[in-house]
Amino acid sequence: MTRRSGLPVWGLPGPPLFLLGMTWHVVVRGSLLPGLEGSAHLVHLSSNESNRRLDYCETEAKLALSLDFWTLSSENLIAVFPVDPVKENYVRKVKNCIFSVAFPTPFKSRVRLVAVSKEVLEDILDLDLRVSETDDFIQLVSGKRIVSGSIPLAHRYGGHQFGIWAGQLGDGRAHLIGIYMNRQGEKWELQLKGSGKTPYSRNGDGRAVLRSSVREFLCSEAMHSLGIPTSRAASLVVSDDEVWRDQFYNGNVVKERGAVVLRVAKSWFRIGSLEILAHYGELDLLRTLLDFIIQEHFPSVKATESNRYVEFFSIVVSKTAQLIALWMSVGFAHGVCNTDNFSLLSITIDYGPFGFMEAYNPDFVPNTSDDERRYKIGNQANVGMFNLNKLLQALNPLLDPRQKKLAAQILEGYPVLYYTRFRDLFKAKLGLLGDRKGDEDLIAFLLHLMEKTEADFTMTFRQLSEITQSQLEELNVPQQFWALKMISEHQLFPAWVSQYLLRLKSNMNDSDSERRKRMTTVNPRYVLKNWMAESAVRKAERNDFSEIISE
């Protein structure tokens, strides 16, 4: 690593890449496809489409009090993409399709609803919170029943895992149970995770355990609350079914309980969705999928434009840079940044061994199986570029020479996009207005002190949002600001404070109270630290779900 202008370079071309590391889902036209079998039952819920459309025309549509008039549909996907012709649900290599029909496998034991997100139910799914108390709802979100009008699907995708092509992966324990269009006209894909085997389960049992499901439920909603693009979690159910897991990959297999999370997102397509089609030369299907994604999710790209794939790529590059910069701004490490876990909509998906950094450490790795520390927090931006390069390789068969060159130039611009967003986010965290020479050095200097003193990342910035300038001027850090107190013990702290206060004076039309008010809006007091998640998990394993937010 070398340094220029106070910023580190982490193996990427171009200007310094500012990392967080210093010295950073069958009903087809109303008929069920013959021969389909599954363990889940179809719920024949009545549907009145005309009334439903009228509801959407109302400015303030009422929330549904039952699932009687609430519908899901898979037709938007079935009508466009070829479906795996094999109807049986067994593990196999699948080709020339995007989805396989796969029904969830219900739990054998009693199922208990332990958490719901009131915001997801009401704001996204148009369901009154009281619906979650009904048997229909619990059967739906546990995978026991499927809403009439929708057929559950498992998505086929591939991906690079830890930098190596892993071949066919796919939804090995997830079922897309349908698409819902809400009263705002938004389409949301509903997916059950932990709902049983699919053709893509490989050696897995298709289940998720309570421990990981609690973590995913909590983190999905926590990230949303932090303003970071993410999939959402609608509900969490737990069973008494036994699931065996080797949590730490050390040969110690223990018995846990099976659970299912209902996840929602605008789309579950990821870089690996395209990679597998390009890898096997399924180029017509690759083009079909890309055109569908562009039409559905990239309104600024004209579907008839000859350069549409380049424009699509440009947007994904930009939004991916922004997403990772946002992760860094709250100290979030995804843990498994494989291409099959990177959303084409640039939202955070597939929460596994994630973690929020506590003491500032650019080498923080939340994933105990990441022996090479590939996905440490300070390397996430680099991994983002690696994944975008794999996306470009998947697009290349559809590009002409000129478009390939243009797309390559777009990728080369990723470091600047990331660097700029990172810098702007951290300037806001410090309350800095405008652009001044030396801002990068000021940020780098603080992070260096935080690393050397092992100061808490979240609380350092929060306490800088609360301490007054006069207290800083006097180098008088009250004991209540314990994170800053740790940094103040470093011999270079006075020098940083002096530079910081001088920079604050250049803020135009600003005051100390306005600075502190502004900074508290971007520096959270709480993030889902590992000890918080683990406390919720330990209590949940004892049937105490008090620490899982249910509204």
C-alpha positions as CSV (number, residue, x, y, z in Angstrom):
1,M,0.0,0.0,0.0
2,T,1.2,3.5,-0.8
3,R,-0.1,6.8,0.2
4,R,-0.9,10.0,-1.8
5,S,-2.5,13.1,-0.4
6,G,-3.1,11.3,2.9
7,L,-5.2,8.6,1.3
8,P,-4.4,4.9,1.0
9,V,-4.3,2.9,-2.3
10,W,-5.6,-0.6,-2.1
11,G,-4.5,-2.3,-5.4
12,L,-7.0,-0.4,-7.6
13,P,-5.9,1.7,-10.6
14,G,-6.5,5.4,-10.8
15,P,-6.7,7.9,-8.0
16,P,-6.4,6.9,-4.4
17,L,-9.2,4.5,-3.4
18,F,-10.4,5.8,0.0
19,L,-11.2,2.5,1.8
20,L,-12.0,2.1,5.4
21,G,-8.5,1.1,6.1
22,M,-5.8,3.5,7.2
23,T,-1.8,2.7,8.0
24,W,-10.0,1.0,4.9
25,H,-40.9,-17.0,-6.8
26,V,-47.8,-22.6,-11.7
27,V,-50.4,-20.5,-12.6
28,V,-50.2,-19.6,-16.3
29,R,-53.1,-17.6,-17.7
30,G,-55.3,-19.0,-14.9
31,S,-54.4,-22.7,-15.2
32,L,-52.1,-24.8,-13.1
33,L,-49.4,-26.6,-15.0
34,P,-50.2,-30.3,-15.0
35,G,-48.3,-32.8,-13.0
36,L,-46.9,-30.4,-10.4
37,E,-46.6,-31.8,-7.0
38,G,-45.6,-30.3,-3.8
39,S,-45.8,-30.5,0.0
40,A,-47.4,-27.1,0.4
41,H,-51.1,-26.6,-0.1
42,L,-52.7,-24.0,-2.3
43,V,-54.9,-21.6,-0.4
44,H,-57.9,-20.8,-2.6
45,L,-58.4,-17.3,-1.3
46,S,-61.1,-15.4,-3.1
47,S,-60.0,-12.6,-5.4
48,N,-61.9,-9.6,-6.8
49,E,-59.5,-7.9,-9.2
50,S,-61.8,-5.0,-10.0
51,N,-62.2,-4.1,-6.3
52,R,-58.5,-4.4,-5.9
53,R,-57.8,-2.0,-8.7
54,L,-60.3,0.5,-7.3
55,D,-58.4,0.2,-4.0
56,Y,-55.3,1.3,-5.7
57,C,-57.0,4.4,-7.1
58,E,-57.9,5.6,-3.6
59,T,-55.4,8.0,-2.2
60,E,-55.6,6.4,1.2
61,A,-56.4,2.8,0.6
62,K,-57.4,0.8,3.7
63,L,-55.1,-1.9,4.9
64,A,-56.3,-5.5,4.4
65,L,-57.7,-7.0,7.5
66,S,-57.5,-10.6,6.1
67,L,-55.8,-12.4,3.2
68,D,-59.2,-12.9,1.5
69,F,-58.7,-10.3,-1.1
70,W,-54.9,-10.2,-0.9
71,T,-53.2,-11.7,-4.0
72,L,-49.8,-12.8,-5.2
73,S,-48.9,-13.7,-8.7
74,S,-46.0,-15.3,-10.5
75,E,-47.3,-14.6,-14.0
76,N,-45.0,-11.7,-14.5
77,L,-42.1,-14.1,-14.4
78,I,-43.7,-17.2,-15.9
79,A,-44.9,-15.4,-19.0
80,V,-41.4,-14.1,-19.8
81,F,-39.0,-16.9,-18.8
82,P,-38.8,-20.6,-19.7
83,V,-39.4,-22.7,-16.6
84,D,-37.4,-25.9,-15.8
85,P,-39.4,-28.7,-17.5
86,V,-38.5,-31.2,-14.8
87,K,-41.3,-31.2,-12.3
88,E,-39.8,-33.3,-9.6
89,N,-37.9,-31.7,-6.7
90,Y,-34.5,-33.2,-6.5
91,V,-31.0,-31.8,-6.7
92,R,-29.7,-31.6,-10.3
93,K,-27.9,-29.5,-12.9
94,V,-30.4,-27.2,-14.5
95,K,-30.0,-25.5,-17.9
96,N,-31.8,-23.2,-20.3
97,C,-34.1,-21.6,-17.7
98,I,-34.2,-19.0,-15.0
99,F,-36.5,-20.7,-12.5
100,S,-37.5,-24.2,-11.4
101,V,-40.9,-24.8,-9.8
102,A,-40.3,-25.8,-6.2
103,F,-42.8,-26.0,-3.4
104,P,-41.8,-25.2,0.2
105,T,-41.6,-28.2,2.6
106,P,-43.7,-27.5,5.7
107,F,-42.3,-28.1,9.1
108,K,-43.5,-31.3,10.8
109,S,-43.8,-29.6,14.2
110,R,-45.7,-26.7,15.6
111,V,-44.8,-23.4,14.1
112,R,-44.7,-20.2,16.1
113,L,-44.7,-16.6,14.7
114,V,-42.2,-14.8,16.8
115,A,-41.7,-11.5,15.0
116,V,-43.2,-9.3,12.3
117,S,-42.2,-6.0,10.9
118,K,-45.2,-3.6,11.2
119,E,-43.6,-1.3,8.7
120,V,-43.2,-4.0,6.0
121,L,-46.7,-5.4,6.5
122,E,-48.4,-2.0,6.4
123,D,-46.3,0.1,4.1
124,I,-45.2,-2.5,1.6
125,L,-47.7,-5.4,1.8
126,D,-50.8,-3.4,2.6
127,L,-51.7,-5.7,5.5
128,D,-53.0,-4.6,8.8
129,L,-50.8,-5.8,11.6
130,R,-53.8,-7.8,13.0
131,V,-53.5,-10.1,9.9
132,S,-50.3,-11.5,11.4
133,E,-52.4,-13.0,14.2
134,T,-54.4,-15.2,11.7
135,D,-53.8,-18.8,10.9
136,D,-53.8,-18.0,7.2
137,F,-50.9,-15.7,7.7
138,I,-48.8,-18.1,9.8
139,Q,-49.4,-20.9,7.2
140,L,-48.3,-18.6,4.4
141,V,-45.1,-17.3,6.0
142,S,-44.1,-20.7,7.2
143,G,-44.4,-22.3,3.7
144,K,-47.4,-24.5,4.5
145,R,-49.7,-22.9,2.1
146,I,-49.4,-20.9,-1.1
147,V,-51.8,-18.2,-2.2
148,S,-53.9,-19.2,-5.2
149,G,-52.6,-17.5,-8.3
150,S,-49.0,-18.0,-7.6
151,I,-46.6,-20.9,-7.9
152,P,-43.4,-20.9,-5.9
153,L,-40.2,-20.8,-7.7
154,A,-36.5,-21.3,-7.0
155,H,-34.0,-19.2,-8.9
156,R,-31.1,-20.6,-10.9
157,Y,-27.9,-18.7,-10.6
158,G,-24.2,-19.2,-10.4
159,G,-21.3,-17.1,-9.0
160,H,-17.8,-16.6,-7.9
161,Q,-17.3,-17.6,-4.3
162,F,-14.2,-16.3,-2.6
163,G,-12.9,-15.4,-6.1
164,I,-13.4,-18.8,-7.7
165,W,-16.1,-19.8,-10.1
166,A,-18.4,-22.1,-8.2
167,G,-20.7,-23.2,-11.0
168,Q,-24.4,-23.7,-10.4
169,L,-25.6,-22.4,-7.1
170,G,-29.2,-21.1,-7.0
171,D,-31.9,-20.8,-4.3
172,G,-31.0,-23.8,-2.3
173,R,-33.2,-23.0,0.7
174,A,-35.4,-20.2,-0.6
175,H,-38.7,-20.1,-2.4
176,L,-40.1,-17.1,-4.3
177,I,-43.8,-17.4,-3.4
178,G,-45.0,-14.5,-5.6
179,I,-45.0,-10.9,-6.5
180,Y,-47.2,-8.4,-4.8
181,M,-48.2,-5.0,-6.3
182,N,-49.1,-2.6,-3.5
183,R,-51.3,0.5,-3.4
184,Q,-48.4,2.6,-4.5
185,G,-48.0,0.5,-7.6
186,E,-44.7,-1.0,-6.4
187,K,-43.9,-4.6,-7.2
188,W,-42.3,-6.6,-4.4
189,E,-41.0,-10.1,-4.6
190,L,-41.8,-12.3,-1.6
191,Q,-39.3,-15.0,-0.7
192,L,-39.2,-17.5,2.1
193,K,-35.8,-18.4,3.4
194,G,-35.3,-21.8,5.1
195,S,-38.4,-23.3,3.6
196,G,-37.0,-26.6,2.3
197,K,-35.0,-28.2,-0.5
198,T,-35.0,-27.1,-4.1
199,P,-33.1,-28.4,-7.2
200,Y,-30.4,-26.1,-6.1
201,S,-29.8,-27.4,-2.6
202,R,-26.6,-29.2,-3.4
203,N,-25.6,-30.9,-0.2
204,G,-27.8,-28.8,2.0
205,D,-31.0,-29.6,3.8
206,G,-32.9,-26.5,2.6
207,R,-33.4,-25.2,6.1
208,A,-32.3,-22.2,8.1
209,V,-31.9,-22.2,11.8
210,L,-33.3,-19.8,14.4
211,R,-29.9,-18.3,15.2
212,S,-29.2,-17.1,11.6
213,S,-32.8,-16.2,11.0
214,V,-33.0,-13.9,14.0
215,R,-29.8,-12.2,12.8
216,E,-31.2,-11.8,9.2
217,F,-34.5,-10.4,10.5
218,L,-32.9,-7.9,12.8
219,C,-30.2,-6.8,10.4
220,S,-32.5,-6.3,7.4
221,E,-34.6,-3.9,9.4
222,A,-31.7,-2.3,11.1
223,M,-30.0,-1.5,7.8
224,H,-33.2,0.0,6.5
225,S,-33.4,2.2,9.5
226,L,-29.9,3.3,8.9
227,G,-30.9,4.4,5.4
228,I,-29.0,1.8,3.6
229,P,-30.6,0.0,0.5
230,T,-31.6,-3.5,1.6
231,S,-34.0,-6.4,1.3
232,R,-36.6,-6.3,4.1
233,A,-37.8,-8.9,6.6
234,A,-41.6,-9.2,7.0
235,S,-41.8,-12.1,9.5
236,L,-40.0,-14.7,11.4
237,V,-41.4,-18.1,12.4
238,V,-39.7,-20.8,14.4
239,S,-40.5,-24.6,14.6
240,D,-39.4,-27.4,16.8
241,D,-38.0,-29.3,13.8
242,E,-34.4,-30.4,14.4
243,V,-31.7,-29.0,12.1
244,W,-28.1,-29.9,12.6
245,R,-25.4,-27.3,12.0
246,D,-21.7,-26.9,12.4
247,Q,-21.8,-23.3,13.3
248,F,-18.0,-22.7,13.5
249,Y,-17.0,-25.2,10.8
250,N,-14.9,-27.1,13.4
251,G,-16.6,-30.5,13.3
252,N,-18.8,-29.7,16.3
253,V,-22.3,-30.4,14.9
254,V,-25.1,-29.3,17.2
255,K,-28.9,-29.5,17.1
256,E,-30.8,-26.3,16.4
257,R,-34.4,-25.4,15.5
258,G,-35.6,-24.7,12.0
259,A,-36.9,-21.2,11.2
260,V,-38.2,-19.3,8.2
261,V,-37.9,-15.6,7.3
262,L,-40.2,-14.0,4.8
263,R,-38.0,-11.6,2.9
264,V,-39.1,-9.0,0.4
265,A,-37.2,-7.1,-2.2
266,K,-38.0,-5.3,-5.5
267,S,-35.9,-8.1,-7.1
268,W,-33.7,-11.0,-6.1
269,F,-31.6,-11.0,-9.3
270,R,-27.9,-10.8,-8.6
271,I,-24.7,-10.8,-10.6
272,G,-24.6,-14.6,-10.5
273,S,-28.0,-14.6,-12.3
274,L,-26.3,-13.3,-15.4
275,E,-23.0,-15.1,-14.9
276,I,-24.4,-18.6,-15.2
277,L,-26.1,-17.8,-18.5
278,A,-23.0,-16.4,-20.0
279,H,-20.9,-19.2,-18.7
280,Y,-23.0,-21.9,-20.4
281,G,-23.5,-19.9,-23.5
282,E,-27.2,-19.3,-23.0
283,L,-27.0,-16.0,-24.7
284,D,-30.6,-15.6,-25.9
285,L,-31.8,-16.2,-22.3
286,L,-29.1,-13.8,-21.1
287,R,-30.5,-11.1,-23.4
288,T,-34.1,-11.9,-22.3
289,L,-33.2,-11.6,-18.6
290,L,-31.3,-8.4,-19.1
291,D,-34.1,-6.8,-21.1
292,F,-36.6,-7.8,-18.4
293,I,-34.4,-6.4,-15.6
294,I,-33.9,-3.1,-17.5
295,Q,-37.6,-2.8,-18.3
296,E,-38.7,-3.5,-14.7
297,H,-36.1,-1.9,-12.6
298,F,-34.1,0.7,-14.7
299,P,-36.6,3.2,-16.0
300,S,-33.9,5.6,-17.1
301,V,-32.6,3.1,-19.7
302,K,-34.6,2.9,-22.9
303,A,-35.4,-0.7,-23.7
304,T,-34.9,0.0,-27.4
305,E,-31.6,1.7,-27.0
306,S,-28.7,-0.1,-28.7
307,N,-26.4,0.8,-25.8
308,R,-28.9,-0.2,-23.1
309,Y,-26.6,-2.9,-21.6
310,V,-23.7,-0.4,-21.3
311,E,-26.1,2.1,-19.7
312,F,-27.4,-0.6,-17.4
313,F,-23.8,-1.5,-16.4
314,S,-22.9,2.2,-15.8
315,I,-25.8,2.5,-13.3
316,V,-24.9,-0.7,-11.5
317,V,-21.3,0.4,-11.2
318,S,-22.3,3.7,-9.7
319,K,-24.9,2.3,-7.3
320,T,-22.6,-0.4,-6.2
321,A,-19.9,2.1,-5.3
322,Q,-22.5,4.1,-3.4
323,L,-23.8,1.0,-1.5
324,I,-20.4,-0.1,-0.3
325,A,-19.5,3.4,0.7
326,L,-22.7,3.5,2.8
327,W,-21.7,0.2,4.4
328,M,-18.4,1.6,5.3
329,S,-20.0,4.8,6.8
330,V,-21.7,2.7,9.4
331,G,-18.9,0.1,9.9
332,F,-20.8,-2.7,8.2
333,A,-19.0,-5.8,6.9
334,H,-21.2,-8.1,4.8
335,G,-18.9,-11.1,5.4
336,V,-19.6,-13.0,2.1
337,C,-19.3,-10.6,-0.8
338,N,-19.6,-13.3,-3.5
339,T,-21.1,-12.4,-6.9
340,D,-24.1,-14.6,-6.0
341,N,-24.7,-12.3,-3.1
342,F,-24.4,-9.0,-5.0
343,S,-27.7,-7.6,-6.1
344,L,-28.1,-6.1,-9.5
345,L,-30.3,-3.4,-7.9
346,S,-27.4,-2.6,-5.6
347,I,-29.3,-3.4,-2.4
348,T,-27.9,-5.4,0.6
349,I,-29.1,-9.0,0.4
350,D,-28.3,-12.4,1.8
351,Y,-27.3,-11.6,5.4
352,G,-25.0,-14.4,6.7
353,P,-21.9,-13.9,8.8
354,F,-22.2,-10.1,8.7
355,G,-20.9,-7.8,11.4
356,F,-20.8,-4.2,12.5
357,M,-17.3,-3.2,13.5
358,E,-16.9,-2.2,17.1
359,A,-13.3,-1.0,17.8
360,Y,-12.0,0.6,14.6
361,N,-10.0,-2.0,12.7
362,P,-9.7,-2.0,8.9
363,D,-8.9,-5.8,9.1
364,F,-12.2,-6.6,10.8
365,V,-13.6,-9.9,9.5
366,P,-17.0,-11.1,10.8
367,N,-16.9,-14.4,8.9
368,T,-14.9,-17.0,10.9
369,S,-14.6,-19.2,7.7
370,D,-12.8,-16.4,5.8
371,D,-9.3,-17.7,6.5
372,E,-7.7,-15.4,3.9
373,R,-9.6,-12.4,5.2
374,R,-10.7,-11.7,1.6
375,Y,-13.9,-10.0,2.8
376,K,-12.5,-8.0,5.6
377,I,-14.1,-4.6,5.9
378,G,-11.2,-2.7,4.4
379,N,-11.3,-4.8,1.3
380,Q,-15.0,-4.5,0.4
381,A,-14.5,-1.8,-2.2
382,N,-11.9,-3.9,-3.9
383,V,-14.2,-6.9,-3.9
384,G,-16.9,-4.6,-5.3
385,M,-14.7,-3.9,-8.3
386,F,-13.9,-7.6,-8.7
387,N,-17.6,-8.5,-8.7
388,L,-18.4,-5.7,-11.2
389,N,-15.6,-7.0,-13.5
390,K,-17.4,-10.4,-13.4
391,L,-20.6,-8.7,-14.3
392,L,-18.9,-7.1,-17.2
393,Q,-17.5,-10.4,-18.4
394,A,-21.1,-11.8,-18.3
395,L,-22.3,-8.8,-20.4
396,N,-19.4,-8.9,-22.9
397,P,-20.9,-11.6,-25.3
398,L,-23.8,-9.2,-25.9
399,L,-21.5,-6.2,-26.6
400,D,-19.8,-5.1,-29.8
401,P,-16.1,-3.9,-29.7
402,R,-17.0,-0.3,-29.2
403,Q,-19.4,-1.1,-26.3
404,K,-16.9,-3.4,-24.7
405,K,-14.3,-0.6,-24.7
406,L,-16.9,1.9,-23.3
407,A,-18.0,-0.5,-20.5
408,A,-14.3,-1.1,-19.6
409,Q,-13.8,2.6,-19.2
410,I,-16.9,2.8,-17.0
411,L,-15.4,0.1,-14.7
412,E,-12.2,2.0,-14.6
413,G,-14.1,4.9,-13.2
414,Y,-15.4,2.9,-10.2
415,P,-12.6,3.9,-7.8
416,V,-13.3,7.6,-8.3
417,L,-17.1,7.0,-7.8
418,Y,-16.4,5.1,-4.6
419,Y,-13.8,7.4,-3.3
420,T,-16.0,10.5,-3.9
421,R,-19.0,9.0,-2.2
422,F,-16.9,7.7,0.7
423,R,-15.3,11.1,1.2
424,D,-18.7,12.9,1.1
425,L,-20.2,10.5,3.6
426,F,-17.3,11.0,6.1
427,K,-17.3,14.7,5.6
428,A,-20.9,14.7,6.6
429,K,-20.1,12.5,9.6
430,L,-17.6,15.2,10.7
431,G,-20.0,18.1,10.0
432,L,-17.9,19.6,7.3
433,L,-19.6,21.9,4.7
434,G,-18.3,22.6,1.3
435,D,-15.0,21.3,-0.2
436,R,-11.7,22.3,1.3
437,K,-8.1,21.2,0.6
438,G,-7.0,18.8,3.3
439,D,-10.5,17.3,4.0
440,E,-9.2,13.9,3.0
441,D,-6.2,14.2,5.3
442,L,-8.4,15.3,8.2
443,I,-10.6,12.2,7.8
444,A,-7.6,9.9,7.4
445,F,-5.9,11.4,10.4
446,L,-8.9,10.7,12.7
447,L,-9.2,7.1,11.4
448,H,-5.5,6.6,12.1
449,L,-6.0,7.8,15.7
450,M,-9.0,5.6,16.0
451,E,-7.1,2.6,14.8
452,K,-4.2,3.2,17.1
453,T,-6.4,3.6,20.1
454,E,-8.9,0.9,19.1
455,A,-11.7,3.4,19.6
456,D,-15.3,2.4,19.0
457,F,-16.2,3.3,15.5
458,T,-19.9,4.1,16.0
459,M,-19.5,6.0,19.2
460,T,-16.5,8.1,18.2
461,F,-18.6,9.8,15.5
462,R,-21.7,9.9,17.6
463,Q,-19.8,11.6,20.4
464,L,-18.2,14.1,18.0
465,S,-21.8,15.0,17.2
466,E,-22.5,15.8,20.8
467,I,-19.4,17.4,22.2
468,T,-19.2,21.1,21.9
469,Q,-16.5,23.1,20.1
470,S,-15.5,24.8,23.4
471,Q,-14.9,21.4,25.0
472,L,-12.7,20.4,22.2
473,E,-10.8,23.7,22.2
474,E,-10.0,23.1,25.9
475,L,-9.1,19.4,25.1
476,N,-11.6,18.7,27.8
477,V,-13.3,15.5,26.9
478,P,-16.0,14.6,29.5
479,Q,-16.0,11.1,30.8
480,Q,-19.4,10.5,29.2
481,F,-17.7,10.7,25.8
482,W,-15.7,7.6,26.5
483,A,-14.8,6.8,22.9
484,L,-13.4,10.2,22.4
485,K,-11.7,9.9,25.7
486,M,-9.7,6.9,24.4
487,I,-8.6,8.8,21.4
488,S,-7.6,11.9,23.5
489,E,-5.0,9.8,25.2
490,H,-3.0,9.6,21.9
491,Q,-0.3,12.2,21.7
492,L,-1.4,13.4,18.3
493,F,-5.0,14.1,19.4
494,P,-4.4,17.8,20.1
495,A,-3.0,18.2,16.5
496,W,-6.1,16.6,15.0
497,V,-8.4,18.7,17.2
498,S,-6.6,21.9,16.1
499,Q,-7.0,20.9,12.4
500,Y,-10.6,20.0,12.9
501,L,-11.6,23.2,14.7
502,L,-9.8,25.2,12.0
503,R,-11.8,23.4,9.3
504,L,-15.1,23.9,11.2
505,K,-14.5,27.7,11.1
506,S,-14.5,27.6,7.3
507,N,-18.1,26.3,7.3
508,M,-20.2,29.1,5.9
509,N,-23.3,30.3,7.9
510,D,-22.9,27.6,10.4
511,S,-23.0,27.4,14.2
512,D,-21.9,24.8,16.7
513,S,-25.5,23.9,17.6
514,E,-26.3,23.5,13.9
515,R,-23.2,21.4,13.4
516,R,-24.1,19.1,16.2
517,K,-27.7,18.8,15.0
518,R,-26.6,18.0,11.5
519,M,-24.1,15.4,12.6
520,T,-26.5,13.5,14.9
521,T,-28.7,12.8,11.8
522,V,-25.9,10.9,10.1
523,N,-24.1,9.4,13.1
524,P,-26.2,6.7,14.7
525,R,-26.0,6.0,18.4
526,Y,-26.9,2.4,17.9
527,V,-26.0,-0.2,15.2
528,L,-26.7,-3.9,15.5
529,K,-23.5,-4.9,17.1
530,N,-22.6,-8.6,17.4
531,W,-23.2,-8.7,21.1
532,M,-26.7,-7.3,20.6
533,A,-27.6,-9.9,17.9
534,E,-26.1,-12.7,20.0
535,S,-28.1,-11.6,23.1
536,A,-31.3,-11.7,21.0
537,V,-30.3,-15.2,19.6
538,R,-29.5,-16.7,23.0
539,K,-32.8,-15.5,24.5
540,A,-34.7,-16.7,21.4
541,E,-33.2,-20.1,21.8
542,R,-34.8,-20.1,25.3
543,N,-38.2,-19.0,23.8
544,D,-37.7,-15.5,25.0
545,F,-38.2,-13.3,22.0
546,S,-38.3,-10.0,23.8
547,E,-35.2,-8.7,22.1
548,I,-36.5,-9.3,18.6
549,I,-38.4,-6.2,17.5
550,S,-41.9,-7.2,16.5
551,E,-43.2,-3.9,15.2
